[in-house]
């Protein structure tokens, strides 16, 4: 079994194991709670794209894509037939509206593919298929102008980047001249589709900012200001290891960002697993009060620019001071979290779990 297969199997096992931080969770004190909007399926949904308080897309481990237009009360199966037939793990999804979305499947060689729909999932077109057995794509991200990147684990010593300039209709492999060499071993985690992100409110000269995060012996944050042509790599104090590192990033703007992660084999240990930056990701400061355990997803709550949510197999945390301190408020296992510009926050995870944030 490869390292990537071990990662997938072990994370699933942890999510199903019922590990919890019940003693720490306090929804009343935090002012937050999740309303259950589960799909009624047993699929694990790591990919999440929230569009508002009523519409969201999720993608799963068994090639599934589901969409809701009523706040998660009902879900429609709009899965790509090929992804279902080939049992592809759709770890990331990006949607622009109720009709248009792009989904990424992970895996070695031809398992890494990108699908696009323009009709709400009635039909999907494969817009990229990886043919290099050394490549393994993990995450996709788009800026507000429709430029998108996808990232693969290192090939020949460097992370490989795809770019689209038309909302995923076509893709091009970029040269690696501007990519720093990887530190062996160094890799991405495809735990929530957020190992590669753009800032939610970018415009003008900042629109081509993307950040990519890594795990391994020395977890780093990679930053590009030119949509993937050149990258700068920055060290962090997030603890590293064979199963440890940075799993997720979120940037409020071109300067303020947060990263979370940890070690999935020590799911209840949140030490050295969250950090903040105020200079675009060049330097990072560990959170003074850590998250409640290993965390695979993080997102800003736009209703308050200093409020953040983090999720993982042992529960959810909230920070009200920009990521400096965290409090656990729920023990439901989730993999990914995302908030919309108007403040609707969603989470998705194992056994068909979906939650919509309630503010008390």
C-alpha positions as CSV (number, residue, x, y, z in Angstrom):
1,X,0.0,0.0,0.0
2,X,1.4,3.4,-1.0
3,X,1.8,6.4,1.3
4,X,-1.2,8.0,-0.3
5,X,-3.3,4.9,0.2
6,X,-2.3,4.7,3.8
7,X,-3.2,8.3,4.3
8,X,-6.7,7.8,2.8
9,X,-7.5,4.6,4.7
10,X,-6.2,5.9,8.0
11,X,-8.0,9.2,7.9
12,X,-11.3,7.4,7.1
13,X,-10.7,5.1,10.0
14,X,-10.1,8.0,12.4
15,X,-13.2,9.8,11.2
16,X,-15.3,6.7,11.9
17,X,-13.6,5.8,15.2
18,X,-15.7,8.2,17.3
19,X,-12.7,10.0,18.8
20,X,-13.9,13.1,20.5
21,X,-13.0,16.1,22.7
22,X,-16.3,16.2,24.5
23,X,-14.8,17.8,27.6
24,X,-13.7,20.8,25.6
25,X,-16.8,21.3,23.4
26,X,-19.2,24.0,24.5
27,X,-21.6,25.3,21.8
28,X,-23.3,27.7,24.3
29,X,-20.1,29.4,25.3
30,X,-18.8,29.6,21.7
31,X,-22.0,30.9,20.2
32,X,-21.8,28.5,17.3
33,X,-23.3,25.1,16.5
34,X,-23.8,22.9,13.4
35,X,-27.3,22.2,12.1
36,X,-27.4,18.7,10.6
37,X,-28.0,18.6,6.9
38,X,-26.6,15.2,6.1
39,X,-27.2,13.6,2.7
40,X,-28.5,10.2,3.9
41,X,-25.7,8.4,2.2
42,X,-22.6,6.7,3.5
43,X,-20.1,8.5,1.2
44,X,-17.3,10.6,2.7
45,X,-17.5,14.1,1.2
46,X,-14.2,15.9,1.4
47,X,-14.9,18.3,-1.5
48,X,-17.2,21.3,-0.6
49,X,-18.2,24.4,-2.5
50,X,-20.7,26.7,-0.7
51,X,-22.5,29.4,-2.8
52,X,-24.9,30.8,-0.2
53,X,-27.3,29.8,2.5
54,X,-29.3,27.6,0.1
55,X,-26.9,26.3,-2.5
56,X,-23.9,24.1,-2.1
57,X,-22.0,21.3,-3.9
58,X,-20.1,18.4,-2.3
59,X,-17.9,15.7,-3.8
60,X,-17.0,12.3,-2.4
61,X,-14.7,9.3,-2.2
62,X,-16.9,7.1,-4.4
63,X,-17.1,9.4,-7.4
64,X,-20.2,11.2,-6.0
65,X,-21.3,14.7,-6.5
66,X,-24.4,16.1,-4.8
67,X,-26.0,19.5,-4.9
68,X,-28.6,21.2,-2.7
69,X,-30.7,24.3,-3.5
70,X,-32.8,24.4,-0.3
71,X,-30.1,24.8,2.4
72,X,-29.3,21.1,2.6
73,X,-32.8,19.8,3.4
74,X,-32.7,17.8,0.2
75,X,-29.8,16.7,-1.9
76,X,-29.7,15.7,-5.6
77,X,-27.2,13.2,-6.9
78,X,-25.5,14.8,-10.0
79,X,-22.4,12.6,-10.1
80,X,-20.2,12.2,-13.2
81,X,-20.9,8.8,-14.6
82,X,-17.3,8.1,-15.3
83,X,-16.2,9.0,-11.8
84,X,-18.8,6.6,-10.4
85,X,-17.9,3.8,-12.8
86,X,-14.2,4.1,-12.2
87,X,-14.7,4.7,-8.4
88,X,-12.6,7.9,-8.4
89,X,-12.1,9.8,-5.2
90,X,-13.4,13.3,-6.0
91,X,-11.6,15.3,-3.3
92,X,-12.2,18.8,-4.5
93,X,-14.9,20.8,-6.1
94,X,-15.4,24.4,-7.2
95,X,-18.8,25.8,-8.2
96,X,-19.7,29.2,-9.6
97,X,-23.5,28.8,-9.5
98,X,-26.1,26.1,-9.5
99,X,-25.1,25.0,-13.1
100,X,-21.4,25.4,-13.4
101,X,-18.8,23.4,-11.4
102,X,-15.4,21.7,-11.7
103,X,-14.4,18.6,-9.7
104,X,-11.0,17.0,-9.2
105,X,-10.3,13.3,-8.6
106,X,-7.1,12.3,-7.0
107,X,-4.7,9.4,-7.5
108,X,-1.6,8.2,-9.4
109,X,-1.6,8.4,-13.1
110,X,-4.9,8.5,-14.8
111,X,-6.9,8.5,-11.6
112,X,-6.1,12.2,-11.4
113,X,-8.7,13.9,-13.6
114,X,-10.8,17.1,-13.8
115,X,-14.4,17.2,-14.8
116,X,-16.6,20.2,-15.6
117,X,-20.4,20.6,-15.9
118,X,-22.4,23.6,-17.3
119,X,-25.9,22.2,-16.7
120,X,-26.0,21.5,-13.0
121,X,-24.5,18.0,-13.2
122,X,-26.8,16.5,-15.9
123,X,-23.6,15.9,-18.0
124,X,-19.9,16.3,-17.3
125,X,-17.0,16.7,-19.6
126,X,-13.5,15.5,-18.7
127,X,-11.2,18.5,-19.2
128,X,-8.0,17.0,-17.9
129,X,-6.6,13.5,-17.4
130,X,-3.1,13.0,-16.0
131,X,-0.9,10.6,-18.0
132,X,2.2,10.8,-15.9
133,X,2.4,7.9,-13.4
134,X,4.7,10.0,-11.2
135,X,2.1,12.7,-10.7
136,X,-0.7,12.7,-8.1
137,X,-3.0,15.8,-8.1
138,X,-4.5,16.8,-4.8
139,X,-6.3,20.2,-4.9
140,X,-7.7,22.9,-7.2
141,X,-8.4,26.6,-6.6
142,X,-9.8,29.4,-8.6
143,X,-9.6,33.2,-8.2
144,X,-12.6,35.4,-8.8
145,X,-11.7,36.0,-12.4
146,X,-11.8,32.3,-13.3
147,X,-8.1,31.5,-13.4
148,X,-7.5,28.2,-11.7
149,X,-4.5,26.1,-10.5
150,X,-4.2,22.4,-9.6
151,X,-1.3,21.0,-7.7
152,X,0.4,17.6,-7.8
153,X,2.9,16.0,-5.4
154,X,6.5,16.6,-6.5
155,X,7.5,15.1,-9.8
156,X,11.3,15.0,-10.4
157,X,11.8,17.0,-7.2
158,X,9.3,19.8,-7.7
159,X,5.6,20.3,-7.2
160,X,3.7,20.2,-10.5
161,X,1.1,22.9,-11.4
162,X,-1.7,23.0,-13.9
163,X,-3.3,26.2,-14.9
164,X,-6.7,27.1,-16.5
165,X,-7.7,30.6,-17.6
166,X,-11.3,29.7,-18.5
167,X,-12.9,28.3,-15.4
168,X,-11.6,24.8,-16.0
169,X,-12.6,24.3,-19.6
170,X,-9.0,23.5,-20.5
171,X,-5.7,23.0,-18.6
172,X,-2.0,23.4,-19.2
173,X,1.0,21.9,-17.3
174,X,3.2,24.8,-16.3
175,X,7.0,24.7,-16.5
176,X,8.7,24.1,-13.1
177,X,11.5,26.6,-13.5
178,X,9.9,29.0,-11.0
179,X,9.0,26.3,-8.4
180,X,11.5,25.8,-5.5
181,X,12.8,22.3,-5.0
182,X,10.8,20.0,-2.7
183,X,12.3,18.9,0.6
184,X,12.3,15.1,0.5
185,X,9.8,13.9,1.7
186,X,7.4,16.7,1.0
187,X,3.8,16.4,-0.3
188,X,0.3,17.8,-0.3
189,X,-2.6,16.4,1.8
190,X,-5.8,15.9,-0.2
191,X,-7.9,16.0,3.0
192,X,-10.4,18.8,2.2
193,X,-9.4,20.3,-1.2
194,X,-7.8,23.3,0.6
195,X,-4.1,22.5,0.3
196,X,-4.2,25.1,-2.6
197,X,-6.2,28.3,-2.1
198,X,-6.7,31.9,-3.4
199,X,-7.8,34.9,-1.3
200,X,-11.6,35.2,-1.3
201,X,-11.8,38.9,-1.9
202,X,-8.9,39.4,-4.4
203,X,-9.1,42.0,-7.1
204,X,-6.9,44.2,-9.2
205,X,-3.2,43.5,-8.9
206,X,-3.7,40.9,-6.1
207,X,-6.0,38.6,-8.1
208,X,-3.2,36.2,-9.1
209,X,-2.2,35.3,-5.5
210,X,-2.4,31.6,-4.7
211,X,-1.0,29.7,-1.7
212,X,-0.1,26.0,-1.5
213,X,0.7,24.1,1.7
214,X,2.8,21.0,2.3
215,X,3.4,18.2,4.8
216,X,6.5,16.2,5.5
217,X,9.7,16.8,7.5
218,X,9.5,20.6,7.1
219,X,6.0,21.9,6.4
220,X,6.0,25.0,4.2
221,X,3.7,27.5,2.6
222,X,4.3,28.3,-1.1
223,X,3.1,31.6,-2.5
224,X,2.7,32.8,-6.1
225,X,1.8,36.3,-7.2
226,X,1.6,35.5,-10.9
227,X,-0.9,32.6,-11.0
228,X,1.7,29.9,-10.8
229,X,4.6,31.0,-12.9
230,X,6.9,31.7,-10.0
231,X,6.7,30.6,-6.3
232,X,8.3,31.5,-3.0
233,X,8.5,28.9,-0.3
234,X,8.3,29.8,3.4
235,X,9.0,27.7,6.5
236,X,6.6,27.3,9.4
237,X,6.6,26.0,12.9
238,X,3.8,23.5,12.2
239,X,5.0,20.1,13.3
240,X,6.0,17.8,10.5
241,X,6.4,14.1,10.0
242,X,5.4,11.2,7.8
243,X,1.7,11.9,8.5
244,X,2.0,15.5,9.7
245,X,2.2,19.0,8.3
246,X,-0.2,21.6,7.0
247,X,-3.5,20.3,5.7
248,X,-5.4,23.5,5.0
249,X,-5.0,27.2,4.4
250,X,-7.3,30.2,4.2
251,X,-6.5,33.8,3.3
252,X,-8.8,36.7,4.0
253,X,-6.9,39.0,1.7
254,X,-3.4,39.2,0.2
255,X,-1.7,39.6,3.6
256,X,-3.8,37.9,6.3
257,X,-3.9,34.1,6.4
258,X,-4.3,31.0,8.6
259,X,-3.0,27.4,8.3
260,X,-4.1,24.3,10.2
261,X,-3.0,20.7,10.3
262,X,-1.2,18.4,12.7
263,X,-0.7,14.7,12.6
264,X,-3.7,12.5,11.6
265,X,-2.3,9.5,13.5
266,X,-2.6,11.7,16.7
267,X,-6.0,13.1,16.0
268,X,-6.6,14.5,19.4
269,X,-3.3,16.4,19.6
270,X,-3.7,20.0,18.3
271,X,-0.3,21.3,19.5
272,X,1.7,23.2,16.9
273,X,-1.1,22.6,14.4
274,X,-2.3,26.2,13.7
275,X,-0.6,29.4,12.8
276,X,-1.3,32.9,11.4
277,X,0.4,35.3,9.0
278,X,0.1,39.0,8.5
279,X,2.6,39.4,5.6
280,X,1.1,37.3,2.9
281,X,2.5,34.0,4.2
282,X,6.2,35.0,4.4
283,X,6.3,34.5,8.2
284,X,4.1,32.5,10.5
285,X,3.2,32.6,14.2
286,X,1.9,29.6,16.1
287,X,-1.5,30.0,17.8
288,X,-1.2,30.8,21.5
289,X,-4.1,28.5,22.3
290,X,-4.1,25.5,19.9
291,X,-6.9,23.9,18.0
292,X,-8.6,20.9,19.7
293,X,-6.9,18.2,17.6
294,X,-5.6,17.5,14.0
295,X,-7.6,19.8,11.7
296,X,-8.1,19.2,8.0
297,X,-10.0,22.4,7.1
298,X,-10.2,26.1,8.0
299,X,-12.2,29.1,6.8
300,X,-12.8,32.7,7.6
301,X,-16.3,33.8,8.7
302,X,-16.8,36.9,6.6
303,X,-19.4,38.4,9.1
304,X,-16.4,39.1,11.3
305,X,-13.0,39.2,9.7
306,X,-11.3,37.9,12.9
307,X,-13.5,34.9,13.3
308,X,-12.4,31.5,11.9
309,X,-13.7,27.9,11.9
310,X,-11.5,24.8,11.8
311,X,-12.8,21.2,11.4
312,X,-11.4,17.7,11.7
313,X,-12.2,14.1,12.8
314,X,-12.5,15.1,16.5
315,X,-14.6,18.2,16.2
316,X,-14.8,21.9,15.2
317,X,-13.1,24.9,16.7
318,X,-13.8,28.6,16.5
319,X,-11.3,31.5,16.8
320,X,-12.6,35.1,17.4
321,X,-9.1,36.7,17.4
322,X,-7.8,35.9,13.9
323,X,-6.5,32.5,14.8
324,X,-4.5,33.3,17.9
325,X,-6.7,31.3,20.2
326,X,-9.2,28.5,19.5
327,X,-12.1,26.9,21.4
328,X,-13.8,23.6,20.5
329,X,-17.6,23.9,20.1
330,X,-18.7,20.6,18.4
331,X,-17.5,17.0,18.3
332,X,-19.0,15.9,14.9
333,X,-16.4,14.7,12.4
334,X,-16.0,16.9,9.4
335,X,-13.3,17.1,6.8
336,X,-13.9,20.5,5.0
337,X,-15.4,23.9,5.9
338,X,-16.3,26.9,3.7
339,X,-18.0,30.2,4.2
340,X,-19.6,32.4,1.6
341,X,-19.2,36.1,1.2
342,X,-22.5,36.8,3.0
343,X,-21.6,34.5,5.9
344,X,-23.3,31.2,5.2
345,X,-20.9,28.5,6.5
346,X,-21.0,24.8,5.6
347,X,-19.1,21.7,6.6
348,X,-18.9,18.2,5.0
349,X,-17.4,14.9,6.0
350,X,-17.7,11.1,6.6
351,X,-20.9,9.1,6.3
352,X,-22.7,11.7,4.3
353,X,-22.3,14.4,7.0
354,X,-23.1,18.0,6.1
355,X,-23.6,20.8,8.6
356,X,-24.8,24.4,8.3
357,X,-23.5,26.8,10.9
358,X,-25.9,28.2,13.4
359,X,-25.0,31.4,15.3
360,X,-26.6,31.8,18.7
